[in-house]
Amino acid sequence: MKTINKRNACLFILLVVVSVVFAGCTASDADHDHAMTMPGKTADNPAADYQPAQGEVVIEIEDFVFKPAEVSVAPGTKVTWINKDEAPHTATSNDKIFNSGGMDTDDKFSFVFNDKGEYPYFCALHPHMKAIITVK
């Protein structure tokens, strides 16, 4: 009977830890318009066919690099990251203003930059991956 209780306790602790990790993968900021889009990986909706809106900037994550790594945009510009790697990645600002959470292959994440400034960011899963968005 003690083995079952220990097992249940371990499962409960694991569930709590996973819940906390996933709760930390979301960002909310009322001053910024942002949305996450995760299309299904189907033939009729591949990320390769993604057509950005006029004025939208697309950053591809490929070969464990943000391409391009340095982007300058005007206030109000929507930036969309698309993961082209087989490995999951994030786009996470150093100051936690935006955080895509884990993006699998072909997943997208968008964020509208309304405020001027510099926004360095990285992949939380691969911290050596770094880039910057400058809003001016």
Backbone as CSV, one residue per row, in Angstrom:
resi,resn,N_x,N_y,N_z,CA_x,CA_y,CA_z,C_x,C_y,C_z
1,MET,0.811,-1.199,0.000,0.000,0.000,0.000,0.857,1.265,0.000
2,LYS,2.003,1.254,0.733,2.864,2.425,0.753,3.445,2.719,-0.622
3,THR,3.716,1.695,-1.416,4.249,1.901,-2.773,3.251,2.665,-3.623
4,ILE,1.977,2.336,-3.511,0.952,3.037,-4.281,0.880,4.495,-3.838
5,ASN,0.946,4.738,-2.530,0.894,6.120,-2.043,2.114,6.920,-2.498
6,LYS,3.291,6.316,-2.462,4.492,7.006,-2.933,4.379,7.289,-4.428
7,ARG,3.866,6.320,-5.171,3.703,6.494,-6.605,2.730,7.634,-6.897
8,ASN,1.602,7.646,-6.199,0.623,8.717,-6.397,1.202,10.073,-6.014
9,ALA,1.969,10.098,-4.946,2.586,11.357,-4.518,3.575,11.846,-5.578
10,CYS,4.368,10.931,-6.138,5.323,11.305,-7.188,4.593,11.815,-8.429
11,LEU,3.518,11.148,-8.806,2.742,11.598,-9.961,2.137,12.976,-9.716
12,PHE,1.643,13.201,-8.508,1.063,14.509,-8.173,2.129,15.597,-8.254
13,ILE,3.311,15.333,-7.705,4.404,16.314,-7.739,4.806,16.594,-9.182
14,LEU,4.897,15.546,-9.996,5.229,15.726,-11.408,4.188,16.586,-12.108
15,LEU,2.914,16.338,-11.829,1.837,17.122,-12.428,1.945,18.595,-12.026
16,VAL,2.244,18.866,-10.779,2.385,20.247,-10.300,3.567,20.925,-10.996
17,VAL,4.695,20.218,-11.097,5.880,20.794,-11.729,5.596,21.110,-13.201
18,VAL,4.972,20.179,-13.903,4.646,20.405,-15.313,3.687,21.580,-15.456
19,SER,2.703,21.683,-14.579,1.756,22.801,-14.626,2.458,24.135,-14.416
20,VAL,3.386,24.190,-13.479,4.123,25.427,-13.211,4.983,25.800,-14.408
21,VAL,5.640,24.805,-15.014,6.482,25.080,-16.180,5.640,25.638,-17.319
22,PHE,4.508,24.999,-17.612,3.665,25.489,-18.703,3.052,26.843,-18.374
23,ALA,2.736,27.108,-17.136,2.187,28.415,-16.762,3.227,29.499,-16.993
24,GLY,4.505,29.183,-16.793,5.571,30.147,-17.009,5.887,30.390,-18.471
25,CYS,5.346,29.570,-19.357,5.618,29.697,-20.790,4.689,30.670,-21.484
26,THR,3.820,31.318,-20.747,2.932,32.289,-21.370,3.279,33.667,-20.861
27,ALA,3.043,34.654,-21.696,3.293,36.039,-21.306,2.034,36.838,-21.566
28,SER,1.790,37.803,-20.679,0.627,38.652,-20.876,1.011,40.079,-20.564
29,ASP,0.691,40.987,-21.470,0.994,42.390,-21.263,-0.073,43.185,-21.990
30,ALA,-0.893,43.903,-21.248,-2.029,44.611,-21.839,-1.593,45.698,-22.815
31,ASP,-0.332,46.184,-22.706,0.126,47.245,-23.593,0.576,46.730,-24.960
32,HIS,0.623,45.415,-25.144,1.125,44.851,-26.388,0.114,43.878,-26.954
33,ASP,-0.140,44.018,-28.242,-1.024,43.095,-28.944,-0.178,41.914,-29.391
34,HIS,-0.523,40.732,-28.951,0.221,39.565,-29.376,-0.719,38.381,-29.512
35,ALA,-0.325,37.474,-30.374,-1.133,36.286,-30.600,-0.219,35.141,-30.990
36,MET,-0.594,33.956,-30.598,0.169,32.782,-30.975,-0.673,31.964,-31.932
37,THR,-0.067,31.554,-33.014,-0.770,30.750,-34.000,0.000,29.463,-34.187
38,MET,-0.673,28.362,-34.050,-0.023,27.081,-34.256,-0.834,26.279,-35.255
39,PRO,-0.488,26.383,-36.531,-1.256,25.644,-37.525,-0.975,24.158,-37.432
40,GLY,-1.939,23.369,-37.869,-1.709,21.936,-37.941,-0.692,21.636,-39.019
41,LYS,0.047,20.582,-38.849,1.055,20.217,-39.827,0.413,19.368,-40.915
42,THR,-0.438,19.989,-41.702,-1.128,19.281,-42.767,-0.692,19.832,-44.107
43,ALA,-0.935,19.089,-45.152,-0.523,19.512,-46.491,-1.229,20.788,-46.922
44,ASP,-2.446,21.034,-46.415,-3.177,22.228,-46.837,-2.889,23.440,-45.948
45,ASN,-1.969,23.333,-44.989,-1.654,24.473,-44.132,-0.184,24.470,-43.710
46,PRO,0.759,24.308,-44.635,2.162,24.301,-44.223,2.657,25.715,-43.944
47,ALA,3.585,25.828,-43.017,4.150,27.136,-42.687,4.906,27.721,-43.880
48,ALA,5.378,26.862,-44.774,6.107,27.356,-45.941,5.231,28.239,-46.814
49,ASP,3.925,28.052,-46.763,3.002,28.842,-47.565,2.500,30.080,-46.823
50,TYR,3.086,30.377,-45.663,2.627,31.511,-44.869,2.871,32.803,-45.629
51,GLN,1.833,33.585,-45.780,1.922,34.871,-46.470,1.775,35.987,-45.440
52,PRO,2.866,36.688,-45.123,2.779,37.756,-44.133,1.929,38.913,-44.631
53,ALA,1.272,39.580,-43.701,0.490,40.771,-44.032,1.447,41.888,-44.432
54,GLN,0.911,42.878,-45.130,1.736,44.010,-45.542,2.325,44.684,-44.307
55,GLY,3.619,44.903,-44.309,4.299,45.537,-43.188,4.730,44.568,-42.095
56,GLU,4.282,43.332,-42.160,4.655,42.326,-41.167,6.073,41.836,-41.451
57,VAL,6.829,41.572,-40.400,8.187,41.056,-40.531,8.187,39.598,-40.086
58,VAL,8.835,38.736,-40.872,8.917,37.315,-40.543,10.355,36.970,-40.188
59,ILE,10.516,36.283,-39.072,11.818,35.778,-38.644,11.712,34.258,-38.632
60,GLU,12.586,33.614,-39.371,12.585,32.156,-39.405,13.617,31.627,-38.426
61,ILE,13.259,30.547,-37.772,14.181,29.856,-36.880,14.630,28.618,-37.644
62,GLU,15.911,28.604,-38.000,16.424,27.514,-38.821,17.897,27.292,-38.494
63,ASP,18.289,26.023,-38.407,19.674,25.661,-38.088,20.114,26.280,-36.755
64,PHE,19.177,26.353,-35.814,19.432,26.889,-34.472,19.895,28.345,-34.515
65,VAL,19.305,29.114,-35.443,19.612,30.538,-35.589,18.321,31.277,-35.921
66,PHE,18.176,32.497,-35.387,17.084,33.385,-35.781,17.537,34.113,-37.050
67,LYS,16.730,34.022,-38.119,17.102,34.634,-39.402,16.032,35.619,-39.829
68,PRO,16.347,36.924,-39.880,17.598,37.569,-39.510,17.714,37.734,-37.993
69,ALA,18.945,37.895,-37.525,19.203,38.014,-36.090,19.016,39.447,-35.593
70,GLU,19.103,40.421,-36.493,18.902,41.829,-36.138,17.839,42.409,-37.051
71,VAL,16.795,42.965,-36.428,15.676,43.521,-37.189,15.338,44.892,-36.619
72,SER,15.127,45.875,-37.509,14.642,47.196,-37.105,13.253,47.385,-37.696
73,VAL,12.309,47.827,-36.850,10.926,48.008,-37.290,10.382,49.318,-36.735
74,ALA,9.282,49.759,-37.318,8.571,50.937,-36.821,7.586,50.499,-35.745
75,PRO,7.196,51.415,-34.840,6.180,51.062,-33.847,4.905,50.575,-34.541
76,GLY,4.272,49.577,-33.946,3.049,49.012,-34.501,3.280,47.866,-35.467
77,THR,4.536,47.483,-35.656,4.853,46.397,-36.589,4.635,45.038,-35.933
78,LYS,4.001,44.164,-36.694,3.804,42.776,-36.255,5.001,41.958,-36.724
79,VAL,5.615,41.237,-35.777,6.724,40.340,-36.089,6.239,38.919,-35.850
80,THR,6.498,38.042,-36.810,6.090,36.640,-36.699,7.316,35.750,-36.818
81,TRP,7.465,34.869,-35.846,8.524,33.879,-35.863,7.936,32.564,-36.366
82,ILE,8.668,31.869,-37.234,8.254,30.556,-37.721,9.405,29.584,-37.466
83,ASN,9.105,28.495,-36.775,10.138,27.492,-36.493,10.263,26.535,-37.675
84,LYS,11.396,26.592,-38.351,11.674,25.718,-39.497,12.554,24.529,-39.105
85,ASP,12.979,24.490,-37.855,13.815,23.387,-37.375,12.967,22.196,-36.955
86,GLU,13.611,21.044,-36.883,12.952,19.843,-36.355,12.872,19.910,-34.831
87,ALA,13.761,20.674,-34.216,13.782,20.818,-32.757,12.830,21.935,-32.333
88,PRO,12.240,21.832,-31.147,11.399,22.929,-30.648,12.263,24.132,-30.256
89,HIS,11.685,25.325,-30.355,12.379,26.562,-29.987,11.378,27.524,-29.356
90,THR,11.909,28.589,-28.733,11.069,29.680,-28.246,11.639,30.997,-28.769
91,ALA,10.828,32.028,-28.721,11.272,33.407,-28.901,10.874,34.099,-27.604
92,THR,11.852,34.328,-26.749,11.605,34.833,-25.401,12.420,36.099,-25.165
93,SER,11.741,37.219,-24.917,12.482,38.463,-24.693,13.208,38.395,-23.356
94,ASN,14.361,39.047,-23.304,15.167,39.039,-22.080,14.389,39.568,-20.885
95,ASP,13.501,40.551,-21.124,12.728,41.144,-20.032,11.317,40.559,-19.930
96,LYS,11.077,39.443,-20.618,9.808,38.686,-20.541,8.598,39.462,-21.071
97,ILE,8.813,40.447,-21.946,7.694,41.169,-22.552,6.927,40.243,-23.493
98,PHE,7.646,39.374,-24.191,6.976,38.362,-25.013,7.663,37.021,-24.806
99,ASN,6.883,35.965,-24.972,7.385,34.605,-24.818,6.486,33.684,-25.631
100,SER,7.032,33.089,-26.639,6.243,32.227,-27.516,5.854,30.913,-26.869
101,GLY,6.556,30.514,-25.829,6.396,29.142,-25.357,7.046,28.234,-26.386
102,GLY,7.031,26.952,-26.151,7.666,26.005,-27.066,6.951,25.961,-28.409
103,MET,7.714,26.128,-29.476,7.166,26.038,-30.830,7.768,24.828,-31.521
104,ASP,6.917,23.928,-31.974,7.382,22.782,-32.740,7.591,23.192,-34.194
105,THR,8.027,22.261,-35.004,8.259,22.513,-36.421,7.017,23.111,-37.080
106,ASP,7.197,24.187,-37.807,6.167,24.912,-38.546,5.210,25.727,-37.671
107,ASP,5.416,25.745,-36.358,4.581,26.592,-35.502,4.997,28.045,-35.685
108,LYS,4.044,28.950,-35.444,4.279,30.387,-35.572,3.905,31.091,-34.268
109,PHE,4.557,32.218,-34.042,4.235,33.093,-32.920,4.366,34.522,-33.418
110,SER,3.393,35.371,-33.082,3.421,36.770,-33.517,3.318,37.702,-32.321
111,PHE,3.949,38.869,-32.471,3.916,39.900,-31.440,3.969,41.255,-32.131
112,VAL,3.140,42.195,-31.687,3.137,43.552,-32.239,3.950,44.444,-31.308
113,PHE,4.969,45.085,-31.875,5.849,45.969,-31.114,5.325,47.397,-31.214
114,ASN,4.722,47.882,-30.131,4.141,49.220,-30.109,5.084,50.282,-29.548
115,ASP,5.993,49.881,-28.680,6.851,50.836,-27.982,8.258,50.844,-28.555
116,LYS,8.824,52.057,-28.721,10.192,52.180,-29.199,11.149,51.589,-28.168
117,GLY,12.253,51.055,-28.674,13.270,50.502,-27.790,13.960,49.305,-28.419
118,GLU,14.855,48.725,-27.650,15.556,47.526,-28.083,15.008,46.337,-27.316
119,TYR,14.774,45.245,-28.024,14.176,44.044,-27.459,15.063,42.835,-27.761
120,PRO,16.111,42.642,-26.946,16.919,41.437,-27.138,16.094,40.216,-26.719
121,TYR,16.293,39.120,-27.434,15.565,37.899,-27.109,16.438,36.682,-27.385
122,PHE,15.957,35.526,-26.951,16.727,34.293,-27.064,15.769,33.108,-27.112
123,CYS,16.318,31.934,-27.355,15.536,30.699,-27.260,15.751,30.140,-25.866
124,ALA,14.676,29.997,-25.102,14.795,29.504,-23.726,15.276,28.053,-23.686
125,LEU,15.078,27.323,-24.766,15.514,25.928,-24.819,16.962,25.799,-25.279
126,HIS,17.446,26.816,-25.975,18.822,26.836,-26.496,19.368,28.254,-26.290
127,PRO,19.776,28.601,-25.064,20.133,29.992,-24.720,21.241,30.621,-25.558
128,HIS,22.002,29.819,-26.293,23.033,30.404,-27.159,22.407,31.089,-28.374
129,MET,21.143,30.805,-28.661,20.445,31.438,-29.779,19.955,32.808,-29.322
130,LYS,20.532,33.867,-29.875,20.194,35.229,-29.462,19.945,36.106,-30.679
131,ALA,19.093,37.107,-30.489,18.789,38.064,-31.559,18.238,39.334,-30.918
132,ILE,17.932,40.326,-31.747,17.417,41.600,-31.213,16.468,42.244,-32.221
133,ILE,15.429,42.857,-31.674,14.491,43.672,-32.457,14.657,45.109,-31.956
134,THR,14.851,46.033,-32.874,14.936,47.456,-32.524,13.709,48.143,-33.100
135,VAL,12.986,48.841,-32.230,11.798,49.572,-32.655,12.143,51.049,-32.594
136,LYS,12.081,51.722,-33.785,12.418,53.162,-33.812,11.515,53.911,-34.737
